[in-house]
């Protein structure tokens, strides 16, 4: 048996909001069942530690993981104010294991290794898949995930998302048990009898001419065709529309029109949104863009976005062999949130129509999505909708 339930908490009192969300999630579980795992997403408008204190008051025995968000998603729709959403999962056939790795700023690879090693140790090597949530603002996300996967193996099924902070791009939080950490990676490992499926799709199309990466350092893209990286926006939109690119702000232009990265060894196009833009025209991303890669501006619209949501949800059902999910987690892109605007709830309605309106669902808007695409290597991507579902 796998049972899940969701709860939503709101208000200016973070401890009360956390307690309210946790109480609602626990009350939806079968009588006599305790939560084995809690997955928590919360706005940074609420004090993170106090919110988790409220959660821990009611579910101190559960494995608790999650992160801060740029918008909270639940079966009830998109929150219009700072809130906390929680999914409680109880099962007598699935075991859950939690772990974290800290100090991504100092040693991102070691942080990933530490989290994966602890998961493997706690599960005695029986862990068969994993959800992960991490920070990208303080260090190299490629190195963090690289360290994580080096201990699990390149084909180990992992998916997750990057913590966000309401588009401030200042500081994000990762949750493990009753504490909020910064500059960390947390993981929720699963073992036992279950089926899990993860699908990520974006639905963006290329516009403008292709550019080639001629210079990059780490996760910072410096030059395209020998010109500053920001020239790809300036040449298409004009200097009068790209002022924010030159004052170090993350422009809405860059989240509405992500870059598409065409890799030579793959047919898929990875989307990239810059996290920081410097005054010399360099753009820093969650993941590195290699020299020689072809870059295009990308665009989408609401109708295509809804089609993508429908395709992704149907693909989840296909991967579950037609089984109805017991729980669903949505890790969505802030780019899609901006694209949908006032119609943002329509995407959730499409997913619920296909996966089941009575299926418990939580999620958040993230700065990047992890996994859920085809191919042997775990990849970061932006602008995407990632759906994770579990079935018996």
C-alpha positions in Angstrom: 0.0 0.0 0.0 1.2 3.5 -0.9 -0.9 6.4 0.5 -0.3 10.1 0.1 -2.0 13.3 1.1 -1.3 17.0 0.8 -1.6 20.0 3.0 -1.4 23.8 2.5 -0.5 26.4 5.1 -0.7 30.2 4.7 -0.5 33.3 6.9 2.1 35.5 8.4 3.0 33.2 11.3 5.5 30.7 9.7 5.3 28.2 12.5 1.5 28.1 12.4 1.6 27.8 8.6 4.0 24.8 8.8 1.9 23.2 11.5 -1.3 23.8 9.5 0.1 22.3 6.3 1.5 19.3 8.1 -1.8 18.7 10.0 -3.8 18.8 6.8 -1.4 16.4 5.1 -1.4 13.9 8.0 -5.1 14.0 8.4 -5.6 12.7 4.8 -3.6 9.5 5.4 -5.5 6.3 6.2 -6.6 5.9 9.8 -3.8 4.8 12.1 -1.0 5.4 9.5 1.9 7.7 10.2 3.9 9.6 7.5 7.1 7.9 6.5 8.2 10.9 4.4 7.2 14.5 4.1 8.1 16.6 1.0 8.0 20.3 1.7 8.1 23.4 -0.5 7.8 26.9 0.9 8.0 30.6 -0.1 10.9 32.5 1.4 8.3 35.0 2.5 8.0 32.7 5.6 10.8 32.2 8.1 12.2 28.9 7.0 13.3 27.4 10.3 10.2 28.5 12.1 8.1 26.9 9.4 10.0 23.6 9.8 9.6 23.8 13.6 5.8 23.8 13.0 6.1 20.8 10.7 8.3 18.9 13.1 5.9 19.4 16.0 3.5 16.9 14.3 5.8 14.6 12.3 9.2 14.3 14.0 9.6 10.6 13.0 9.2 11.2 9.3 12.0 11.8 6.8 11.6 15.4 5.8 13.1 16.9 2.6 12.3 19.9 0.4 13.3 23.4 -0.5 12.3 27.0 -0.9 10.4 28.0 -4.0 9.4 30.7 -6.5 5.8 29.6 -6.2 4.0 26.7 -4.6 1.9 24.1 -6.4 -0.6 21.7 -5.0 -3.7 19.7 -5.9 -5.6 22.9 -5.0 -3.8 24.9 -7.7 -1.1 27.6 -7.6 -0.7 29.6 -4.4 -1.3 33.4 -4.9 0.6 34.3 -1.7 3.5 33.0 0.3 2.6 29.5 1.5 3.9 26.1 2.4 2.8 22.9 0.7 3.5 19.4 2.1 3.0 15.9 0.8 2.8 13.2 3.4 3.5 9.6 2.1 2.9 6.4 4.1 3.7 2.9 2.8 4.2 -0.6 4.0 6.0 -1.6 0.8 8.3 1.4 0.2 11.1 2.6 2.5 12.4 6.2 2.5 15.9 7.4 3.3 17.0 11.0 3.8 20.4 12.7 3.6 22.2 16.0 2.9 25.5 17.3 1.8 26.6 20.8 2.9 29.0 23.6 1.9 28.5 23.6 -1.9 30.3 27.0 -1.9 33.5 25.4 -0.6 33.5 22.0 -2.3 30.5 21.3 -4.5 31.7 17.9 -5.6 32.2 16.7 -2.0 28.8 18.0 -1.0 27.2 15.8 -3.7 29.4 12.8 -2.7 28.5 13.2 1.0 24.7 13.2 0.3 24.9 10.2 -2.0 27.2 8.2 0.4 24.8 8.8 3.3 21.8 7.7 1.3 23.6 4.5 0.3 24.7 3.9 3.8 21.3 4.5 5.4 19.6 2.3 2.9 22.3 -0.4 3.2 22.6 -0.3 -0.6 19.0 -1.1 -1.3 18.0 2.4 -2.6 16.6 2.1 -6.1 15.8 5.7 -7.0 16.1 9.2 -5.6 14.6 12.7 -5.5 17.0 15.5 -4.9 16.8 19.3 -4.3 19.8 21.6 -4.3 21.2 25.1 -4.4 22.9 26.6 -7.5 23.5 30.1 -6.3 26.5 29.4 -4.1 28.5 27.0 -6.2 29.0 24.8 -9.3 25.8 22.7 -9.7 27.5 20.5 -12.3 30.2 19.5 -9.8 27.6 18.9 -7.1 25.5 16.6 -9.2 28.7 15.1 -10.6 29.8 14.1 -7.1 26.4 12.8 -6.3 26.2 10.6 -9.4 29.8 9.4 -9.0 28.7 7.5 -5.9 25.4 6.2 -7.4 26.4 5.4 -11.0 25.7 7.2 -14.2 22.4 5.4 -14.9 20.9 5.5 -11.4 17.4 7.0 -11.6 17.5 10.5 -10.1 15.4 13.5 -10.7 14.7 16.7 -8.8 14.9 20.5 -8.8 16.9 23.5 -7.9 15.7 25.5 -4.9 14.5 29.1 -5.7 13.8 32.3 -3.8 10.9 34.1 -5.5 13.2 35.4 -8.3 15.4 37.3 -6.0 18.5 35.2 -6.9 20.0 35.9 -3.5 19.8 32.9 -1.3 17.9 29.6 -1.4 17.1 27.0 1.2 17.2 23.2 1.3 15.3 21.3 4.0 16.4 18.2 5.8 14.5 17.1 8.9 13.6 20.2 11.0 16.3 22.5 9.7 16.7 24.8 6.6 20.2 24.8 5.1 21.9 27.0 2.5 24.4 26.0 -0.1 23.3 22.3 0.2 22.0 19.3 -1.6 19.3 17.0 0.0 18.1 13.7 -1.2 15.1 11.3 -0.6 16.0 7.8 -1.5 13.4 5.1 -2.1 13.6 1.3 -1.9 11.0 -1.5 -1.9 8.2 -2.4 -4.2 6.9 0.5 -6.4 7.0 2.0 -9.9 8.2 5.5 -10.4 8.2 7.6 -13.6 9.8 11.0 -14.3 9.3 13.0 -17.5 10.6 16.5 -18.4 9.5 18.5 -21.5 9.8 22.2 -22.4 7.9 23.0 -25.6 10.2 25.9 -26.6 11.0 26.6 -30.3 14.1 28.3 -31.8 14.1 31.8 -33.1 16.8 34.0 -34.6 20.2 32.8 -36.0 22.4 30.1 -34.5 25.5 31.2 -32.5 28.5 29.1 -31.5 30.1 29.2 -28.1 33.7 30.5 -28.6 34.6 31.1 -24.9 33.4 29.9 -21.6 34.8 29.4 -18.1 33.1 27.0 -15.7 29.4 27.8 -15.7 29.9 31.3 -17.2 29.3 31.8 -20.9 31.6 34.6 -22.1 31.5 34.8 -25.9 29.3 33.7 -28.8 30.9 34.0 -32.2 33.7 36.1 -30.6 31.2 38.6 -29.2 30.0 39.1 -25.6 27.4 36.4 -24.7 24.7 39.0 -24.1 24.9 40.0 -27.7 22.5 37.2 -28.6 19.8 39.2 -26.9 21.0 42.6 -28.0 21.2 41.7 -31.7 17.7 40.3 -31.7 15.8 42.7 -29.5 17.9 45.9 -29.8 19.8 47.7 -27.2 16.8 49.7 -26.0 15.2 46.5 -24.8 18.2 45.0 -23.1 19.2 47.6 -20.6 18.9 45.2 -17.6 21.6 43.0 -19.2 24.2 45.7 -18.6 23.4 46.5 -14.9 23.8 43.0 -13.5 20.1 42.3 -13.1 18.5 39.0 -14.2 16.2 40.3 -16.9 12.7 39.0 -17.5 13.8 38.9 -21.1 16.2 36.1 -20.3 13.6 34.1 -18.5 11.0 34.6 -21.2 13.5 33.8 -23.9 15.9 31.1 -22.7 18.8 29.8 -24.6 18.6 26.5 -26.4 21.8 24.5 -26.3 22.3 22.0 -29.2 24.8 19.4 -28.1 26.6 17.5 -30.9 26.0 14.1 -29.3 22.3 14.5 -28.6 19.1 15.3 -30.5 17.6 17.0 -27.5 17.8 20.8 -27.0 18.6 21.8 -23.4 17.3 25.1 -22.2 19.4 27.5 -20.1 18.4 30.6 -18.2 21.2 32.8 -16.8 21.3 33.2 -13.1 23.7 36.2 -13.2 24.6 38.6 -15.9 27.8 40.7 -15.5 28.4 44.1 -17.0 31.0 42.8 -19.5 28.3 40.6 -21.2 29.1 37.3 -19.5 26.2 35.1 -18.3 26.4 32.5 -15.5 24.2 29.5 -15.6 23.4 26.6 -13.2 25.3 24.3 -15.6 28.2 24.8 -17.9 27.7 25.3 -21.7 30.7 23.8 -23.5 32.8 25.6 -26.1 31.6 24.6 -29.6 28.0 24.2 -28.7 25.4 25.8 -30.9 23.1 28.3 -29.2 19.7 29.6 -30.3 17.2 31.9 -28.7 14.0 30.0 -27.8 10.4 31.0 -27.5 7.1 29.4 -26.5 3.5 30.4 -25.8 0.6 29.4 -23.6 -1.1 27.1 -26.1 2.2 25.2 -26.8 2.9 25.1 -23.1 -0.4 23.4 -22.4 0.2 20.9 -25.2 3.6 20.1 -23.6 1.9 19.6 -20.2 -0.6 17.1 -21.8 2.3 15.3 -23.6 4.3 15.0 -20.4 1.4 13.7 -18.3 0.5 11.1 -21.0 4.1 10.0 -21.1 4.1 9.5 -17.3 1.1 7.2 -17.6 2.8 5.3 -20.4 5.9 4.8 -18.2 3.7 3.6 -15.4 2.2 1.0 -17.8 -1.2 2.6 -17.4 -1.2 2.5 -13.6 -2.8 5.3 -11.8 -0.3 7.3 -9.7 -0.5 7.3 -5.9 1.3 10.6 -5.7 2.7 13.3 -8.1 5.4 15.9 -7.7 5.6 18.8 -10.1 9.0 20.6 -10.5 8.2 23.5 -12.9 10.2 26.2 -14.4 9.9 29.9 -13.4 10.0 30.6 -17.2 6.8 28.7 -17.6 5.2 30.5 -14.7 6.0 33.8 -16.4 4.8 32.5 -19.7 1.4 31.4 -18.4 0.8 34.5 -16.3 -2.8 34.7 -15.2 -3.5 31.4 -16.9 -1.0 29.5 -14.8 -3.6 27.2 -13.2 -4.6 25.9 -16.6 -1.4 23.8 -16.8 -2.2 22.1 -13.5 -5.7 21.4 -14.6 -4.4 19.7 -17.7 -2.1 17.5 -15.7 -4.8 16.6 -13.2 -7.2 15.7 -16.0 -4.8 13.1 -17.3 -3.2 11.8 -14.1 -6.4 12.0 -11.9 -8.0 14.9 -10.1 -8.0 12.9 -6.9 -4.3 12.1 -7.0 -2.4 14.0 -4.3 0.0 16.5 -6.0 2.5 19.1 -4.7 5.3 21.0 -6.4 7.1 24.2 -6.9 8.6 26.6 -9.4 12.3 26.1 -9.6 15.4 27.7 -11.1 16.3 24.4 -12.9 15.1 20.9 -13.3 17.2 17.7 -12.8 16.7 14.6 -14.9 13.5 13.3 -16.4 14.9 13.3 -19.9 16.2 10.5 -22.1 19.9 9.6 -22.2 22.4 8.0 -20.0 23.7 11.1 -18.2 21.8 13.2 -15.6 21.3 16.7 -16.9 20.2 20.1 -15.8 17.7 21.9 -17.8 15.6 25.1 -17.6 12.2 26.2 -18.9 10.9 22.6 -18.4 8.0 20.9 -16.7 9.2 17.9 -14.8 6.5 15.4 -13.5 7.5 12.7 -11.1 4.9 10.0 -10.1 4.8 6.9 -8.0 2.5 3.9 -8.4 2.1 0.5 -6.8 
